[in-house]
């Protein structure tokens, strides 16, 4: 599975720090001082490597695949435009956004059981 971090545009350390918290929330793993050079830009990549090493990216792919299947089931049960389906879709959006950040592809989601249609 390809794992990438969306590159930051040139800017301030504050922007990089804000991006770290936006991407990882309060779930930033502890960082070894030897891996941290005082730059949040570097730290984003260290965090991503930690997540991959801990299997979090794979777990995220599996969690997203389950949410996709739940959405499809909800749509079949209540209809695509139903309030229940809209709520399930809204809950899925942040998961999909994080998939984009980590480079999780539709093939990766299928491998984790997502019932995605092929085009």
PyMOL commands that set and color helices and strands:
alter all, ss='L'
color gray80, all
select helices_A, chain A and resi 13-24+33-35+40-53+56-78+83-102+106-111
alter helices_A, ss='H'
color red, helices_A
deselect
rebuild
show_as cartoon
